[in-house]
Amino acid sequence: MKSLIWKSKEEKSIELIEKTYPEILNPKDAIVKVTLSSICTSDLHIKHGFIPQAKEGVTLGHEFVGIVEEIGSDVKNIKVGDRVCANVETFCGECFFCKRGFINNCIEGGWYLGCKIDGCQAEYIRVPFADNGLTLLPDNVSDKNALFVGDVLSSGYFGAELCELIPEDTLAVIGSGPVGYCAMASARTMGVNKIIAIDIDNERLKIAKEQGLADYILSPQKCDIETEIKSLTNKRGADKVIEAAGSETTFEMAWKIARPNAIIALVGLYEKAQVLPLPDMYGKNLIFKTGGVDATHCKELVKLISENKIDTDFMVTQTFKLNEIEKAYEFFETKPEFCLKIAIEN
C-alpha cells in the first residue's frame, strides 16, 4: 500500500513508498481504510526533527476519517463497515490518568499515531485501543465535516475548556489559524459573551469575522493590542486568553492582555522554551494552563457538528490526492497561496 514516511532527523525529508498492509497486533486493534486525511503543523515539526519521540521511518499523519476494515476480538463499540473519525491520542481508558480524563498522559499511549507508530497518510492504518480511538459518524456528518474532530477541533475545545468559560467573559484568542478558529467555535457553544480574535494575517482575521467566530478582530500591525483590549473591556483586560499561535511574541502578549486573576490557556506548540517574567507580572495573580490536548469530547463534538452548531469545512482550502502528498507537503509548508488546511483524498 502507498504510505508517506518520515525518513530521519538527519535528512529532514519525507517519501511516498510502498509499505506492508497493517496487521491486527492486539485484540483491541482495528484496521481502518483511510478515505480522507489531513496534514498538521506537527507533521512538519516531525519532518524537521523537532519531535524527539518520533520514530524514523514512521508513516506520518493523525487526522483522518475512514471505514473500519477489520477488528480485533476485544473491540466492542465498532464493527466492520462503520464510518469513523479518529482521536489524535492513543489511550487505554483504564490507567490512573485515563480514568481522570488526562488521556494525553495515558501510561499505555499518548501521541502515537504518525509519531511513534504508523499514521494515516496511507491507504490503511492500524488503530490501537480502537473502542477509544475511533468515533462513529452519523449519516448526516460527511468525511469532510468530521476530518478535524480528533485533533484540531479537540485542541480548540480543550483550550476553551481550560479557560472555565462563563457567558459574561470576554475571551481573547491569539492566533486565527485552525486551532484558534476551533477554540472560538467551541467557546461559542459555551455561550461566551464576547470573543476577540488576534492575528497578523488580515485574511485569517476576516474569515474569523465572516464565519461568526469573533465579535472583534485585531492586528498588532494596525493597533496596539493591549490598548485595544483594554478599550473593549472597561480597562480591565481579557477575562480569559487562549494562546494558539505558539511564539515568544504571542506568549508575552497573552499575559500582558489578560486582566488580573485571568486564566490563560496555552495550546500552541512552542519550538523553544518560554520564560515567565514573574517580577513583571507580579500582582496580576494569573492562572496558566497548558499541555497536550486531552481529546475526550469526540462524541460530543460529532454531535455538535451533526446539529450544525460547529462547522469546520471552511478550513479545507486545498485538496490533493494521496499520490500527490509530497507536493501537498511542499504547498502546506511554503504556502504559495492562501492556505489553512489541506485534505488528502484516498
Residue pairs with C-beta under 8 A, 6 or more apart in sequence:
1 18
1 19
1 20
1 21
1 122
1 123
1 124
2 16
2 17
2 18
2 19
2 122
2 123
2 322
2 323
3 16
3 17
3 18
3 19
3 59
3 118
3 121
3 122
3 123
4 14
4 15
4 16
4 17
4 59
4 60
4 61
4 121
4 122
4 322
4 325
4 326
4 329
5 14
5 15
5 16
5 17
5 19
5 57
5 58
5 59
5 60
6 13
6 14
6 46
6 47
6 54
6 56
6 57
6 58
6 60
7 13
7 14
7 15
7 56
7 57
8 56
8 57
9 49
9 56
12 47
12 48
12 49
13 47
14 47
14 60
14 326
14 329
15 326
16 322
16 323
16 325
16 326
19 59
19 118
19 122
21 124
22 31
22 118
22 124
22 125
22 126
23 31
23 126
24 30
24 31
24 70
24 71
24 72
24 126
25 126
25 128
26 72
26 128
27 72
27 73
27 74
27 75
28 72
28 74
28 75
28 128
28 129
28 130
28 131
29 71
29 72
29 75
29 126
29 127
29 128
29 130
30 68
30 69
30 70
30 71
30 72
30 75
30 78
30 126
30 127
30 130
30 134
31 68
31 69
31 70
31 71
31 124
31 125
31 126
31 127
32 64
32 66
32 67
32 68
32 69
32 84
32 86
32 124
32 125
32 127
32 134
33 66
33 67
33 68
33 69
33 123
33 124
33 346
34 64
34 65
34 66
34 120
34 122
34 123
34 124
34 125
34 346
35 64
35 65
35 66
35 67
35 143
35 345
35 346
36 64
36 65
36 66
36 143
36 144
36 147
36 343
36 344
36 345
36 346
37 61
37 63
37 64
37 65
37 120
37 121
37 147
37 343
37 344
37 346
38 61
38 63
38 64
38 147
38 148
38 316
38 341
38 342
38 343
38 344
39 61
39 121
39 325
39 328
39 329
39 332
39 341
39 342
39 344
40 61
40 62
40 63
40 151
40 152
41 269
42 51
42 62
42 269
43 60
43 61
43 114
43 121
43 329
44 329
44 332
44 333
45 51
45 269
45 271
46 54
46 58
46 60
46 114
46 115
47 60
47 329
50 271
51 115
53 111
53 115
53 116
54 115
54 116
55 115
55 116
55 117
58 114
58 115
58 116
58 117
58 118
58 119
59 114
59 118
59 119
59 120
59 121
59 122
59 125
60 114
60 119
60 121
61 113
61 114
61 119
61 120
61 121
61 122
61 344
62 86
62 88
62 111
62 113
62 114
62 115
62 119
62 120
62 150
62 151
63 86
63 88
63 120
63 147
63 148
63 150
63 151
63 152
64 85
64 86
64 120
64 125
64 147
65 83
65 84
65 85
65 86
65 137
65 143
65 146
65 147
66 83
66 84
66 86
66 120
66 125
67 81
67 82
67 83
67 84
68 78
68 79
68 80
68 81
68 82
68 84
68 130
68 134
69 80
69 124
70 80
71 78
71 79
71 80
71 130
72 130
75 130
75 131
76 131
77 131
77 136
78 84
78 130
78 131
78 134
78 136
82 134
82 136
83 136
83 137
83 143
84 134
84 135
84 136
84 137
85 134
85 135
85 137
85 146
85 147
85 149
85 150
85 298
85 302
86 113
86 120
86 127
86 133
86 134
86 135
86 150
87 132
87 133
87 134
87 135
87 150
87 154
87 295
87 298
88 111
88 113
88 150
88 151
88 154
88 293
88 295
89 103
89 104
89 106
89 109
89 110
89 111
89 112
89 133
89 150
89 292
89 293
89 294
89 295
90 106
90 108
90 109
90 110
90 111
90 112
90 113
90 117
90 127
90 128
90 129
90 133
91 98
91 103
91 106
91 108
91 109
91 110
91 129
91 132
91 133
92 98
92 106
92 107
92 108
92 109
92 129
92 132
93 99
93 103
93 129
93 131
93 132
95 106
95 107
95 108
96 107
97 103
97 105
97 106
97 107
98 106
101 294
101 296
102 294
103 109
103 132
103 294
103 295
103 296
104 110
104 111
104 291
104 292
104 293
104 294
104 295
108 129
109 128
109 129
110 116
110 292
111 292
112 128
113 119
113 120
113 125
113 127
113 133
114 120
114 121
117 126
117 128
118 125
118 126
119 125
121 322
121 325
121 344
122 322
123 322
123 346
127 133
127 134
135 146
135 149
135 150
135 298
135 299
135 302
136 302
137 146
137 302
138 302
138 306
140 306
141 302
141 305
141 306
144 313
144 316
144 343
145 305
145 311
145 312
145 313
146 302
146 305
147 312
147 316
147 343
148 178
148 182
148 312
148 315
148 341
149 298
149 301
149 302
149 305
150 295
150 298
151 293
151 295
152 178
152 179
152 182
152 312
152 315
152 341
153 182
153 185
153 186
153 301
153 310
153 312
154 293
154 295
154 297
154 298
154 301
155 179
155 182
155 183
155 267
155 293
155 295
156 178
156 179
156 180
156 181
156 182
156 183
156 184
156 185
156 186
156 244
156 267
157 182
157 183
157 186
157 297
157 301
158 265
158 267
158 293
158 294
158 295
159 179
159 183
159 186
159 242
159 244
159 265
159 267
160 171
160 183
160 186
160 187
160 190
160 242
160 265
161 186
161 297
162 242
162 263
162 265
162 267
162 289
163 169
163 171
163 187
163 240
163 241
163 242
163 263
163 265
163 289
164 240
164 263
165 171
165 187
165 190
165 191
165 192
165 240
166 192
167 190
167 191
167 192
167 193
168 193
168 239
169 192
169 193
169 194
169 239
169 240
170 193
170 194
170 195
170 196
170 232
170 233
170 238
170 239
170 240
171 184
171 187
171 192
171 194
171 195
171 196
171 238
171 239
171 240
171 241
171 242
172 195
172 196
172 198
172 229
172 238
172 240
172 241
172 242
172 257
172 258
173 180
173 183
173 184
173 187
173 195
173 196
173 197
173 198
173 214
173 241
173 242
173 244
174 180
174 198
174 199
174 241
174 242
174 243
174 244
174 245
174 250
174 253
174 254
175 198
175 199
175 243
175 244
175 245
175 246
175 250
175 268
176 197
176 198
176 199
176 201
176 204
176 205
176 207
176 208
176 214
176 217
177 199
177 204
177 244
177 245
177 340
178 312
178 315
178 340
178 341
179 244
179 267
179 268
180 197
180 199
180 208
180 242
180 244
180 245
181 207
181 208
181 211
181 213
181 312
181 315
182 312
183 242
183 244
183 267
184 195
184 197
184 208
184 213
184 214
185 213
185 310
185 311
185 312
186 310
187 195
187 242
188 195
188 212
188 213
189 304
189 309
189 310
194 215
194 216
194 232
195 213
195 214
195 215
195 216
196 214
196 215
196 216
196 217
196 218
196 229
196 232
196 238
197 205
197 208
197 209
197 213
197 214
197 216
197 217
197 218
198 217
198 218
198 219
198 220
198 225
198 253
199 205
199 208
199 217
199 219
199 245
200 219
200 220
200 221
202 219
203 338
204 340
205 214
205 217
205 218
205 219
206 217
207 314
207 340
208 214
208 217
209 217
211 311
211 314
216 232
218 225
218 228
218 229
220 253
225 253
225 257
226 256
226 257
229 237
229 238
229 257
230 236
230 237
233 239
233 259
236 259
236 260
237 257
237 258
237 259
237 260
237 262
238 257
238 258
238 259
238 262
239 259
239 262
239 263
240 258
240 262
240 263
240 264
240 265
241 254
241 255
241 257
241 258
241 262
241 263
241 264
241 265
242 264
242 265
242 267
243 250
243 251
243 253
243 254
243 264
243 265
243 266
243 267
243 268
244 267
244 268
245 268
246 268
246 269
246 270
246 271
247 268
247 270
248 272
248 274
250 268
251 266
251 268
251 270
251 274
254 264
254 266
255 264
255 281
255 284
255 286
255 288
258 264
258 284
258 286
259 284
260 283
260 284
260 285
260 286
261 284
261 285
261 286
261 287
262 284
262 286
262 287
263 286
263 287
263 289
264 286
264 287
264 288
264 289
265 289
265 290
266 288
266 289
266 290
267 290
267 293
276 288
301 310
304 310
305 311
305 312
314 340
315 340
315 341
316 340
316 341
316 342
316 343
317 338
317 339
317 340
317 341
317 342
318 328
318 331
318 339
318 342
318 343
319 342
319 343
319 344
319 345
320 327
320 328
320 331
320 342
320 343
320 344
320 345
321 344
321 345
321 346
322 344
322 345
322 346
325 344
328 342
328 344
331 339
331 342
332 339
332 342
